[in-house]
Amino acid sequence: MDGFFSALSASLVLLMLMSVGYFMGRLGWMTAAEKRFLSKFIVNIAVPCNCVTGLLNNLDHDSLLQAGLMVASAMVGVAVTLALCLLLAKLLRLPRERWGVFVAMAAFSNTLFIGLPVSTQLFGDVCVPYVMMYYLANTLFVQSAGILLIERSGTRAGKKTTVGGFFKDVFTKPPILAVLFTVLLLVLDLRLPGPIMTWAGYISQSVSPMALIYCGYIVFELGLKNLRPMRGLPAMILMRLGIAPVICWFFCHLFGMSGLPLSVFVVESALPVVSQVPVLAGAYGADDQYAATGAVLSTLCSFVSIPILMLVLG
């Protein structure tokens, strides 16, 4: 029961932080320019610093093999969730411009802008290595299957993705580069100098408030007026916030995970729609209004589902 009230308290704090971004948008204090700045700062500077400090402070050379098994567990779980979402989209007989968007929304979790603040609020900074492991697995699918699905649903063809282009897109992302750099340090059993770790620690503390202010502005930008029933969205929310964590829990147990890593993975798998989906839907000519509605609804519903999930996890 303590976990439930802790999650309820954490959800309230997160909601209040998001409301700052929402009301800054309403008051005109935050515009698309500030949104772009926040996105670049979070993804390119703050999260990489968070990766470095979180991994170096909580992992060592001897724990790397276990970390590899955890990433494999996450990848299998996301793959099975994706397969079920494809089947569900077929059963729902969604129109062409929505089915790929539906699958991308239902299958992939917002592990960065929502996931990192949520997990650190619930579990503390010790959870960061496990968040980044799940982020790595989730991102591989978002950058490959996610983009392909939305492109197939759109009316505007995108540039053809090659294998080399895929790996370039994934492995040039600053958070992924930070993970790989830190893993190399752990393999070599090296540590960064104290002043660099202190600097990275200060920067990394900005991730949670900045990311949630950004998400609050996204909710304002997409608009609460979009909260109207649309075919398939209840099923998407059930899959995203309810069934996906069950699948993740099953494969975590199958791979021998328990304790904090299992709890973090399950929470990371039960988060709202990836913020990239509405952007991609608009870029490829898919139903971006459908994507925007799903993103807003799943974000708001997650503040109810996460405390319930923590109650179940104990």
C-alpha positions in Angstrom: 0.0 0.0 0.0 3.0 2.3 0.7 3.9 1.9 -3.0 0.5 3.1 -4.1 0.5 6.2 -2.0 4.1 6.9 -3.0 3.1 6.6 -6.6 0.0 8.8 -6.0 2.2 11.5 -4.5 4.7 11.2 -7.3 1.9 11.4 -9.9 0.6 14.6 -8.3 4.1 16.2 -8.3 4.6 15.2 -12.0 1.2 16.6 -12.9 2.0 19.9 -11.1 5.3 20.1 -13.0 3.4 19.4 -16.3 0.9 22.1 -15.4 3.7 24.7 -15.4 4.4 24.0 -19.1 0.7 24.0 -19.9 -0.1 27.3 -18.3 3.1 28.9 -19.6 1.7 28.0 -23.1 -1.8 29.4 -22.2 -0.2 32.7 -20.9 2.0 33.0 -24.0 5.2 32.8 -22.0 6.3 29.7 -23.9 6.1 29.4 -27.6 7.4 27.0 -30.3 10.8 28.6 -30.0 11.1 27.7 -26.3 9.8 24.3 -27.0 12.5 23.7 -29.5 15.1 24.9 -27.1 13.9 22.7 -24.3 13.8 19.6 -26.6 17.4 20.2 -27.8 18.7 20.9 -24.3 17.0 17.8 -22.8 17.9 15.3 -25.5 21.4 16.6 -26.4 22.7 17.8 -23.1 20.7 16.9 -19.9 19.8 13.3 -20.7 23.3 12.3 -21.8 24.7 13.8 -18.6 22.0 11.9 -16.7 23.0 8.7 -18.5 26.7 9.1 -17.6 26.1 9.8 -13.9 23.4 7.3 -13.5 25.3 4.4 -15.1 28.7 5.1 -13.6 27.2 5.6 -10.1 25.0 2.5 -10.1 26.8 -0.1 -12.4 30.2 -1.6 -12.4 32.3 -3.8 -14.6 30.9 -7.1 -13.2 27.3 -6.1 -13.9 27.6 -5.6 -17.6 26.6 -9.2 -18.7 23.4 -8.9 -16.6 22.7 -5.5 -18.2 22.9 -7.2 -21.7 20.3 -9.8 -20.6 18.0 -7.0 -19.4 18.2 -5.2 -22.7 17.4 -8.5 -24.5 14.3 -8.9 -22.2 13.1 -5.5 -23.0 13.5 -6.0 -26.8 11.6 -9.3 -26.7 8.8 -7.7 -24.7 8.5 -4.7 -27.1 8.5 -7.1 -30.1 5.7 -9.2 -28.7 3.7 -6.1 -27.8 4.2 -4.8 -31.4 3.0 -8.1 -32.9 -0.2 -8.0 -30.7 -0.8 -4.3 -31.7 -0.6 -5.2 -35.4 -3.2 -8.0 -34.8 -5.4 -5.6 -32.8 -5.3 -3.0 -35.5 -6.4 -5.6 -38.1 -9.3 -6.7 -35.9 -10.4 -3.1 -35.4 -10.4 -2.5 -39.2 -9.0 1.0 -38.9 -8.7 3.2 -42.0 -5.3 3.2 -43.7 -4.4 6.7 -42.4 -4.9 5.5 -38.8 -3.8 1.9 -38.5 0.0 2.5 -38.5 -0.5 5.5 -36.1 -2.6 3.2 -33.8 0.1 0.5 -33.8 2.9 3.0 -33.1 0.9 4.6 -30.3 -0.1 1.3 -28.7 3.3 -0.5 -29.0 5.9 2.0 -27.9 6.4 3.8 -24.6 7.5 7.4 -23.9 10.6 6.3 -22.0 12.4 9.6 -22.1 10.3 12.7 -21.6 7.8 10.9 -19.3 9.6 7.7 -18.4 12.8 9.2 -16.9 11.0 11.7 -14.6 8.4 9.2 -13.5 10.9 6.5 -12.7 13.3 8.8 -10.8 10.4 10.2 -8.8 9.2 6.7 -7.9 12.5 4.9 -7.4 15.2 7.6 -7.1 18.4 8.1 -9.2 19.4 4.4 -8.7 16.9 3.5 -11.4 18.6 5.5 -14.2 20.7 2.5 -15.6 17.6 0.4 -16.0 15.6 3.3 -17.5 18.4 3.7 -20.1 18.4 0.0 -20.9 14.7 0.0 -21.6 15.1 3.3 -23.6 17.8 1.6 -25.8 15.5 -1.3 -26.6 12.4 0.9 -27.1 14.3 3.4 -29.3 15.5 0.7 -31.7 11.9 -0.3 -32.5 10.6 3.3 -32.6 13.3 4.3 -35.1 12.7 1.3 -37.3 9.2 -0.2 -37.1 7.6 2.9 -35.7 8.7 5.2 -38.6 7.9 2.5 -41.2 4.3 2.0 -39.8 3.5 5.7 -39.8 5.0 6.2 -43.2 2.8 3.3 -44.6 -0.3 5.1 -43.2 0.6 8.4 -44.7 -0.1 10.1 -48.1 3.4 11.6 -48.4 6.3 9.2 -49.1 9.3 9.7 -46.9 12.9 9.1 -47.9 13.8 5.4 -48.3 15.4 4.0 -45.1 18.5 1.9 -45.6 20.2 -0.3 -43.0 23.1 2.1 -42.8 20.7 5.0 -42.4 18.8 3.2 -39.6 21.9 2.6 -37.6 23.1 6.1 -38.2 19.8 7.5 -37.0 19.8 5.4 -33.8 23.5 5.4 -32.9 24.1 9.2 -33.4 21.4 10.1 -30.8 23.2 11.8 -27.9 21.5 9.6 -25.2 22.5 6.4 -27.0 26.1 7.7 -27.5 26.2 8.5 -23.8 25.1 5.0 -23.0 27.7 3.5 -25.3 30.5 5.8 -24.0 29.7 4.9 -20.4 29.5 1.2 -21.2 33.0 1.5 -22.7 34.2 3.1 -19.5 32.7 0.3 -17.5 34.2 -2.4 -19.7 37.7 -0.7 -19.3 36.9 -0.3 -15.5 37.6 3.5 -15.8 36.0 6.5 -14.1 35.6 10.1 -15.1 37.4 12.8 -13.0 35.5 14.2 -10.1 34.8 17.7 -11.5 33.3 16.3 -14.7 31.0 14.0 -12.7 30.0 16.9 -10.4 29.2 19.1 -13.5 27.3 16.2 -15.2 25.4 15.7 -11.9 24.2 19.4 -11.8 23.1 19.3 -15.4 21.3 15.9 -15.0 19.2 17.3 -12.1 17.4 19.5 -14.7 16.0 16.5 -16.7 12.8 15.8 -14.7 11.5 19.4 -14.4 12.5 20.4 -17.9 11.1 17.3 -19.5 7.7 17.6 -17.7 7.4 21.3 -18.5 8.0 20.3 -22.1 5.3 17.6 -21.9 2.9 20.1 -20.3 3.4 22.5 -23.2 2.8 19.6 -25.7 -0.6 19.0 -24.0 -1.4 22.7 -24.4 -0.2 22.7 -28.0 -2.2 19.6 -28.9 -5.2 21.0 -27.1 -7.6 19.6 -24.5 -10.3 20.3 -27.1 -9.0 17.2 -28.9 -10.3 14.9 -26.1 -13.2 13.5 -28.0 -13.9 9.8 -28.5 -12.3 8.3 -31.6 -12.5 4.7 -32.8 -9.7 2.5 -31.5 -8.3 4.9 -28.9 -9.8 3.1 -25.8 -8.2 -0.1 -27.1 -4.9 1.7 -27.7 -4.9 3.1 -24.1 -5.7 -0.3 -22.7 -2.9 -1.9 -24.6 -0.4 0.9 -23.8 -1.1 1.3 -20.1 -2.5 -2.1 -19.2 -1.5 -5.0 -21.4 2.0 -3.8 -22.3 3.3 -3.9 -18.7 1.9 -7.4 -18.3 3.8 -8.6 -21.3 7.0 -6.8 -20.0 6.5 -8.4 -16.5 6.2 -11.9 -18.1 9.5 -11.6 -20.1 11.3 -10.0 -17.2 10.5 -13.0 -15.1 11.4 -15.3 -18.0 14.9 -13.7 -18.1 15.3 -14.0 -14.4 14.8 -10.3 -13.4 13.4 -9.3 -10.1 13.4 -6.4 -7.6 14.2 -2.9 -8.8 15.1 -3.7 -12.4 11.8 -5.6 -12.9 9.8 -2.7 -11.3 11.5 -0.1 -13.5 11.0 -2.1 -16.7 7.3 -2.6 -16.0 6.8 1.1 -15.2 8.7 2.1 -18.3 6.6 -0.2 -20.5 3.3 1.3 -19.1 3.8 5.0 -20.1 2.0 7.3 -22.6 2.4 7.5 -26.4 5.9 8.4 -27.7 5.9 12.2 -28.3 7.4 11.6 -31.7 4.3 9.9 -33.1 2.1 13.0 -33.7 5.1 14.7 -35.3 5.8 11.8 -37.6 2.1 11.5 -38.5 2.0 15.1 -39.6 5.2 14.7 -41.6 4.1 11.7 -43.5 0.5 12.8 -44.1 -1.1 10.3 -41.7 -3.9 11.2 -39.3 -2.0 13.6 -37.0 -5.2 14.6 -35.2 -5.8 11.0 -34.2 -2.2 10.8 -33.0 -2.5 14.1 -31.1 -5.7 12.9 -29.4 -4.1 9.6 -28.4 -1.0 11.3 -27.0 -3.0 13.7 -24.8 -5.4 11.0 -23.6 -2.7 8.4 -22.8 -0.7 11.1 -20.9 -3.6 12.1 -18.7 -4.7 8.4 -18.1 -1.2 7.5 -17.1 -1.5 9.5 -13.9 -4.3 7.2 -12.8 -2.7 3.9 -14.1 0.7 4.4 -12.6 -0.4 4.4 -9.0 -2.6 1.4 -9.7 0.4 -0.3 -11.3 2.6 0.4 -8.3 -0.1 -1.0 -6.0 0.0 -4.3 -8.1 3.8 -4.4 -8.0 3.7 -3.9 -4.2 
